[in-house]
Amino acid sequence: MIRASRGAARALLLSTAAILTLPAAAHAADAAQPAAAVALAMATGRVIGVDGTYLVAAEVSAPQLGLRTTTDREGRFTLALPAGPQKLVVRYPGLADRSVEAEAGAGPIEISYADDSAIEAVIVTGPILGSQAAAIAQQRAADNIMSVIAADAIGRFPDQSAAAALSRVPGVAIERDQGQERYVQLRGAPERWTVVSIDGMNVLGAEERVFRFDSVPAVVIQTMEVNKTLTPDQPAEALAGRINIVTASPFDRDGGHVSGDIGYGEMALGDGPQRQGSIRGSWSDDRFGVVMALAHYRRNQTTDNREITWNRDGDLNTADDFSFRSYRLERENNAAQLGLEYRPESGGRIFFNTLYSEFIDREQRNQYDFQLSRAGTQTAANRGADSGFVDGAAYSSSFEYGRYYSDTFTNTLGGDHSWADTDIKWRLNYTHTDAGAYLPLIQQYFGRLSLVYSGATSGVPDLDLYTTNRSGTTYSRGTALSALPQTGSQYDVFIPIVYSTDTDAWTGQLDIARDWTSLGAEATFKAGAKLDMRKASGNTFSGVGTTPVLQSLAAQTGGTWSVTPRITNAQWTSDFARGWGVTQIDNIGLRADLDALLAKATAAGLYKSSSAVQAYDRFAVDENILSAYAQNKWTLGKWEVLTGLRVESADIESRGAVINGTVQTPLTVQQSYTDVFPSLHVNYEVTDDIQARFALISGIARPSFGEIRTSVAVNDTSETVTGGNPDLKPERAFGFDTALEWYLPGAGLLSASAFYRRIDDVLYDSSALIRDDRYDVGLLDRTGYTYTTTMNGSDGKMAGIEFAYMQQWRFLPGPLSGFGFQGNLTFLDGEFTTPEGIKSAFPGLSDRLLNASLFYEKYGLSARLSYQWRNDWLDEANIDATDQTYWAATEQLDLSLRYQLRDGITVYFDASNLTDEVGQRYQGHANRPVETEGVGRRFMGGVRFNF
């Protein structure tokens, strides 16, 4: 079934055809442009940096002939030249232009900056400037609009993880979880709109297509390419952009090399340790190379958390429940990489690369909830928004020692070859991901207390606790309590929270490319085909299944159950006000008690672990995508034009069941659609240092596997159906980008860019009436039932303007010339129409993003003070605007110090969240905070080595 927006596709195709005539006309009108020379032979060579390493994306040109090219990741270049000596000019950010004489057909040319002491090339030998210069060179050479984060010349990456590095890219917002950078919101768009690839192969995010960037350590990264516009040779399944993580290759440097780091630090809140270590080794000769890397990071963290419910009783002007929480976490990231590469004497290469990364979060929860709205004695007068009191309020506790996990295992076998003047690339990839959580929650229900509260509108309420006196149905305040009673639970309930997603993906890809002459200009034609076969299974979480009472379960197995023996004498560690004392629970020991009880109950047939998952949350989805593309790139003097078309055909099968009480009826739904994605990319060199870009693009974002699950729950009493939507359409976008880039001395860049996207079929949780007979199992007509699921909205749009500036201020005198600045400012706007016809902002979209870094790099010292800020953004959309939740504006200040003791040895110190910022969510208005979270400052110091 064809579901492409044909009108928009036709418009893009007509625009492509029209704009193609512009460069040719401009080229013909440019009298100063020399006539094209006839290429008789190829000149080849390599560009080497000041420290003997290869320069990537250095521009090599023959100015008199109007010819130019850029070096590959090994510093190599090829340029077609006429017979006789020719002048070549090499340009690279932060380095002086280098001129050499070359002759086509002669031996390879080596152009090295290492042998010229007169060049002030030392400015790009530090980790900040080295990384910045490499990034600018690759960005300038790109066919599309992109931002780049690169390792410096000797493989040092400027940050500890992919997520931390991406936080400084223009238009990128980072979503943190308990202080740790985790998800990327490119141009403020929902995380699902950004796709990730590793070495050019798309990787399904382990968390329902969403990728965790904190699981990729710096040691395995050579470059990250943030593609904001996609060319036809890139998969179209991204609305906001595509982030390609390029891993280290054994041929990035010649010979043998070892690099790594070791560090240790402390979390200020709770005094928990953090540690990290990584090592990467590589070796290569002319034919064979191998690279291996290992990385480990762990931190023990305490998190302050307060949550407030405002809408339980229908009155948003009064706080209904207070939840006091303390989390103790042990978070761990591990990664390993192995790369093998062989280069036959006849040319080309065959390689195999495997990468494994994992994230593990072992969470201990201590939580106490106070239910004001259910107090025995209360009036509107004594329950104010910020302060008040109630008598006879019930309270409960929740404890768990649980585990979150996410891992990615990707393997690629590929080859690059040349045959009959045609470049041929092939790739075979297998990727497995799994993610989920098991949170075995134990909830206790106690008696009643009297409460006096204040500070509710700040998000950090302070409570005075009292006993409660009861006379019939009347409750009154008793004696004051200095500590919360933690014993005397009436009953304990086991609430298992379980969700998981497992995916397997197989990919085969073939690309061919050939240089030729088209319309009188140099051109490169490229075409290819790709097949993705994906399988996903698991369950979402929309509610809990069986919740046994633990005292009863223990009695049935001949034992007893009590939390009391696991109450410790250790007080909560907290920077937030509380007003009363409380001690920690031995969660690990309590978990051991729970596991032992569940094992006995399972053996006795009293409990089944499978009952923890709601049947209608389960899914099994097969997704096959066949795609093909063709594109052509013309180079006409100062103009470069790339245009082409990509076609993607998807076949999806979703398997599940219709659940009606205890009856489960299997149901399978199939869906097919084909989309056409035209695109146009135009680059114009205004001057030697100014480049203008324009692009027309289209793209798609596919729903998560849980959203398109077939399984639903039917309730014939309430006439409702709840669950997945296998007919859900993907979100589609059409739009344009434009950019102006000014490349400055000192490895600098000043740029401005703008974009616009029109988005159709935006995903949104909603309800509608059933209009078909799909769920008419059991011979009962359910047409007209209310169907609650994810649906498609309409009329979405998103636009933005990005400004960026980075430069070392070499014009300053003496030691001051080491100062520099990296910063960007983004303005965003976007909205869509819900299925109910209501305008809504996109979740995750901040109107303004600011990233600013002041750095100093000279005399072996590399220092950077970084500030990040974003204003409020929508967290969860709701039909009722007063019920929507938002994240309040956030900011973070970090410090990074590096000092090179000697060649190959650097000491470092990192300090994060220097101003001890907290995160806060609110409901409808900032004076109704629903969650406040603090993690404190953190510090890390250590040694980096590179030999």
VEXTOR-169043 format. One record per residue (C-alpha): x, y, z. Coordinates in pm, whole numbers, plus 50000, padded with zeros to 5 digits. Layout:
BEGIN
XYZ;...
This chain:
BEGIN
500005000050000;501535033449895;501275059350170;503825085250066;502685121150053;502585123349673;502015160949655;505015168049872;507145142749682;506205158949349;507065193049489;510485181149599;511155164649263;510165196149070;512285217349303;515215193949245;514895196748868;514585234548881;517495240749115;519795217948916;519945244448645;521255271148881;524845259048924;525285253448551;524025288448475;526195303848744;529185284148626;528715296048269;528375332048388;531515330948603;534085344048358;536875340448609;536395303048637;538945284348421;537865258948165;537895222648269;541165204648196;541355170348044;542515145448307;545315123948180;546485106348496;545935104148869;548045121149133;547965103349470;549415111749805;549015115150179;548825145150414;550535141450752;550095163951057;552615180251285;552975149651506;553185124651223;549525114351230;547185114450932;545035144950860;541435136150781;539345158250548;542265180950458;541445199350135;543875193149847;543345215349543;544895225749213;543775262349208;544805269748849;542675240448729;539695245448957;540115209949093;539935198549456;539415168449676;539685159150045;541735133050224;540205101350369;540575089950730;544125078250652;545175111550501;545145097850144;543945116949839;543565111549465;543285139849211;543035138148831;545625161248671;546845168748319;550395160448213;553245181248352;554025196948689;551085211748877;550815232249195;548795216449477;547615235349785;546705218550113;544325235550360;543495223650712;541935242651004;544515258451232;547425251650997;549035273950736;548325265150374;551015242450229;551935243349857;553755215149675;554495205849317;553035173349186;552945154748860;550225130548755;551365094848707;554415099148931;554795081849265;552685090349571;553285124849721;553845129150095;552825163350222;553945166850583;553655195050835;555935176751076;559125188450905;558445225950915;559245241951250;558275276251117;554605266951113;552705275051431;551055241451411;551355235951783;547945252751818;546205220751715;548175196051922;546055199552239;542965177952293;540445206552260;541945223651955;542985190951796;539455177751822;537985210751704;540235212851399;539445177151295;535715183351340;535725215551135;537695199350853;535215170550827;532195193250856;533495215450577;534105185750345;530645170650401;528045169150124;525225175450370;524585197850670;526225181750969;528095188051290;531095166751383;532775156851707;536185141751649;539085127251839;542245147951810;545225138451602;546445111851844;543055096951922;542145116352238;538425122952263;537405154852447;534775138152669;534215105952862;531125094452672;529165100352353;526325117452539;528615142452713;530285152152385;526995156552201;525765181452460;527895208752297;526625203951940;524365231851803;520705222451829;521295192652058;519585189452394;520585162352640;518095145352870;519685134053194;518555106453425;519575112453787;522395134953669;523785112253400;523605122253032;521485096052858;519225105652566;519755129652277;517025153052156;518345165651824;516885200051757;514685194752060;512675167551888;511465135752062;514245110052112;512545085651873;513195109451582;516975105251602;518435073251461;521915060351544;524345041551326;527695026051409;530205027451126;527375035450886;525055006850988;521805017051155;521375002651505;517984998151667;517955015952001;517734989952276;514915009152447;512095006852191;514215021651908;515635048652142;519435047452179;521285052352510;524335073852444;525795069852792;526585033652708;529185043052442;532555052452599;534975076552438;537725050452396;535915033352106;534975065651924;537005081751650;534305105251520;530615112851571;528795127151271;525545145251355;523745144751019;520985170851026;520075164450663;520205129850504;521535121550161;519855093449960;522585068450053;521535071250420;518455053050556;515495076950572;514125064750907;515015096751094;513025128851119;515435149451330;518715134751208;521165105851213;524155102851445;526865080651302;529425067951552;532675059951371;534785035951574;538565033651576;540315015851288;543704998451310;544815019151010;544085052951171;547765052851265;550675032951131;552425007451351;551564998751710;549825022051956;548315019652303;546135045752472;543835046752771;543015062353102;542375054153465;540465076053706;538865077454047;536495102354207;533665109054446;529985118254445;529415147354685;525935135254785;526435103254981;530245102754934;529935073854690;532985064954479;533185066154102;535855049553893;536705044553532;539325028153317;539825022152947;542495009252714;542815007052337;545564990352143;546114988951768;548694975651527;548924976551150;551364972050865;550764975350491;548424945350479;546894936650815;545654955451118;543934948751448;542394971751708;541054961952051;539474982952324;537984977852670;536195003252889;534625003053235;532875029753442;531035026553773;529655050454026;527835046654355;525305074254379;522685087354618;519695105854471;517305128554661;513775126754525;510465142654624;507205137154436;503865154554490;500445144954354;498045173854282;495175158354087;493945129054297;490905147054437;490195168654131;491445200954292;494775211654143;495165239154402;495935215454689;498665189354734;497185154454769;500145131354834;503775136054938;506355110054839;509795111255007;512365089754826;516015081554858;517735060954589;521105044354624;522425034454284;525315014554147;525565023653781;527955005953552;528955009253187;531134983853009;532244981752648;534544960952429;535624964552066;537534942451825;538414952651471;540294932251211;541224944650866;543054929650568;544224948650261;545084926849960;548014936849744;545564942549459;543864970249658;540704974449859;540024960550205;538064934050393;537224940250755;535324927251054;534294948851347;532424939251662;531304962151943;529554953752268;528314979652515;526154976152823;524534997253091;523534982753430;521735001953703;521334984254036;518805004854227;517935005054597;514775023954682;513615037455020;510265055154986;507545068355219;504235082255093;501785103755291;498185105355161;496745139255255;493665136455034;492575105355221;493065119355569;490305112855820;489925149655912;490545176855654;488985208455519;489735231955235;490795257455494;493515235855646;494895221755317;496565250855142;498655248754827;501965255555003;501225248155369;498575233255590;497725203555810;495625171755819;494795145956084;494515108556028;496535106555705;497445071455595;501065064655503;502905036655326;506445026155237;508055010754928;511364992454907;513204974654629;516554963054508;516044962054133;517934962953808;517724982853485;519754970453193;520484978952831;523044963852596;523964964652229;526024938852041;526754948051679;528924929751426;529834940451074;531664921950799;532404943050496;534614951250206;535614980349982;536824972249630;537464988449292;536634972148961;536534987848615;536755023348760;533825015448989;533985015549368;532044987049529;531174984949897;529334956750071;528284952050431;526754923650633;525624932050984;524024914351278;522934934251582;521294922351901;519904945952163;518014940352483;516794964152749;514414963153039;513964963453412;513004941153700;511894961454002;510534938654276;508704964654483;507584957054838;504864980854955;503844983555321;500624999055454;500665014655800;498185032656023;497535070156037;499465101356136;498755138256171;500825161055948;501745197755936;503425207055607;505065236855441;507065243655124;504905222454893;505075247254605;508895246154619;508835208954545;510685200554868;508035199255141;508895199355510;506705178355741;506105178556115;504775144456224;502365137056507;500495106956631;496765106856560;494035103156818;490765087956699;487305090656851;484745073456629;485125090156288;486965120156429;490755123256416;492875148156609;496525156456651;498485137756916;502075139857036;504955151856818;507265126356656;510935132056585;511225100856371;508885082456139;507485049356277;508925022856044;507404992056209;503834980356252;502844974755890;499324960955856;500254941255545;503004940355279;502234936854908;504634924554640;504414946154324;506684933254046;507454959153777;508794941353470;509384952653112;511794942352839;512574945152469;514784921052275;515664927351912;517634909051646;518474926551320;520194913451007;521304938050739;522794933750393;523914964150197;525574969849858;526765003649724;528475012649398;530025046049301;531655058648985;533205091648880;532085104748542;531365136348347;527775148748347;526405181248201;529995191348132;530975188748497;532815164548720;530295141148877;530015110949104;527155086649061;526225064049347;523535037449387;522775009149624;520324985549785;519764974650141;517724948150320;516894949950692;515234920450866;514274927351227;512584907451501;511454922551831;509724907552132;509024917452488;506514937552683;505694973452765;504604983653113;501104997253161;500284981153493;501164952553724;499854917153716;499504895354025;500314913654353;500324888354641;500244897955010;503584885855143;502424876755497;499734854355345;502114838955092;504644831555366;501994815555586;500924792455301;504534780455266;504924774655641;507004805555715;506734841855824;507424875355661;508624907855813;510634937955695;511524948056051;514754927356077;516074946255773;515704981055926;519194995155983;520525023156203;521885042955906;520105076155855;519065087755509;521685108355329;519945139155194;520445175755103;516675181555095;514595192855391;512445166055549;511555174855910;511775139956062;514255111856106;514255079255914;516765051155863;517725030655560;516434995855486;518884968255402;517434964555052;519894937954940;519104915955238;515374922455195;515634912154829;517274879554937;514364873355176;511874880454898;513624857754646;513674829254899;509934833254969;509044834954597;511144803754530;509174784554795;505854798054666;506754788954307;507714753454409;504384750254591;502444762454288;501334794154468;503134819254247;504134822353880;506684848353773;504984850853433;501934865853605;503944897453673;503374909253313;499974919653181;499164897852881;498054927552671;501474944052719;503304916352532;504414919952171;506164900851894;506924920151575;508724911751250;509824941351039;511444937850696;512574968650504;513844967450145;515364999750017;517195012649713;518595046249610;520385065149334;522145098549362;524475120449163;526865147549276;528065174949041;531065197549105;530985229448897;533685253049017;532395267749344;529145248149326;528425213149448;525005197849387;523875163949510;520415150849434;518765117049431;515945094849538;515505067649797;512675042149807;511895021550117;509294993850134;508314980250476;506464947950560;505424944250924;503754915451106;502564920351464;501504890251671;499614891251998;496254882952151;492874897352243;492524892852619;489034891552763;489214881153126;491024847753131;490394840852761;493214848852517;492494847352144;495574849351916;495574878051666;498034886351387;497954918751188;500084926650883;500904960550741;502864971550432;503785005750300;506225021250054;507725055950074;509685077149829;512285101149969;513705126849725;516395150749844;518565178949716;521785192949864;523475224249728;526805237849853;528355270349728;531795283849817;531115321049854;534795327849927;537745306450026;536525308150386;532725310950355;530425283050246;526655283850193;524455252950206;520865244850119;518935212250135;515475198650063;514865166250249;512265140850355;512255113750621;510285089650835;510125077851198;508645043651265;506565036751577;508075016451858;507424979151866;505324982752179;503135009052015;502324986751716;501684955751927;498524936351848;497694926452206;494764944052371;492594939952680;488814939752630;486324949452901;482754942152795;481324958153109;482834992453047;482924986452667;486584995252636;489594981552449;493094990652569;496454981552416;498554985452104;497724998051756;499124976051475;497674999851214;499695029151344;501315048651062;504895061251079;505535098351121;506685115350801;508445148450744;509315171350453;511305203150481;514395223750412;517645234250577;519995262750501;523345272050653;526115297650620;529555287750753;532545310950795;535805292750867;538035314051089;541725313751178;542665294151487;540625263651387;537515285251419;533985285751281;531135310851283;527875297051147;524155303351123;521575278351007;517815274850986;515435246150923;511755238550878;509895205350890;506305197150815;505395165451003;502415143050932;500875115151144;502455125851475;502105098751743;499885106552042;498165086352315;494435090552276;491015073552255;488605067551967;485655045051881;486295011251719;484985010451360;485864974851246;485364938951362;488974930651452;488244925751820;484904907851777;486144875451931;483664853752119;480874862351870;480354896452030;480144928351825;482474954051980;482004981251723;481605014151908;483745004252208;486205030852330;489695022352205;492555037052413;495915034352237;498555053952046;497115072051745;498245094851465;497775132251492;498315156751208;499545190751094;502855190451278;505535216151216;508935223551360;511365251551283;514525265751430;517535288351397;521005278351517;524035300751577;527495287151657;530925302051720;534195284951809;537715298451792;540955301051979;541775337952019;545265337351875;545085374951815;545505380952190;549055387752312;551365362552477;549855337452717;546355351752656;546395336952306;545595303352461;542055314452544;539165304852320;535415299852308;533005273152189;529315281152200;525975278952029;522475292552069;519355276251925;515795289651895;513105263351832;509375262551773;506995234051699;503495220551748;501085194351613;497375186951617;496155158251835;493495133651715;491005154651917;491925185551714;493905202351995;497215220051933;500075206052139;503795211752172;506155182952096;507405164652406;511055173152465;511015205852269;512675235252446;512235269352284;515835278852357;519085259452398;522395274452504;525825258152523;528905278752605;532495268852685;535435290952771;538685272152722;542405277152757;544985256052577;548655264552586;551895253252751;550565217952797;547485229652989;544015222852851;541135237253055;537455241652976;534555256353175;531265245753013;527745258553071;524565242952936;521035256652964;517635248552818;514295263552904;511125244553005;509905215952788;506845193652772;507345159652932;503935143352893;501175157252671;497565156052783;494225166752635;493765189452937;496545215452923;496335220753301;497195183953348;500305183353125;503665178353291;506765198553205;510415198353296;511495231753437;514465249453282;517745232253358;521355243353364;524685227153438;528205240253489;531165216553442;534945220553463;537545199853277;541315202553333;544115184453147;547865188853186;550475171152976;553325160153203;555365146452914;554815131452573;552115105352608;551215112352975;548425136053080;546765140953418;543155152253431;540465164753669;536745167553594;534105184353812;530435181453713;527345200553824;529435226454009;526385247054108;524565216554249;521505221054029;518345200554078;515825188553821;512145195853860;508925186253681;505665204653730;502025200153635;500495227853428;502225255753623;505575259653797;503875263254137;502645227154111;505895206954118;505345169554080;508975158354108;512175173754241;515465155054214;518995162354327;522185142654268;524865166454394;528275174354250;530705148254129;534485148354085;536945126353897;540705127253858;543185104653686;545815098253422;545595094453045;548325077752843;549065074952473;552065056952324;
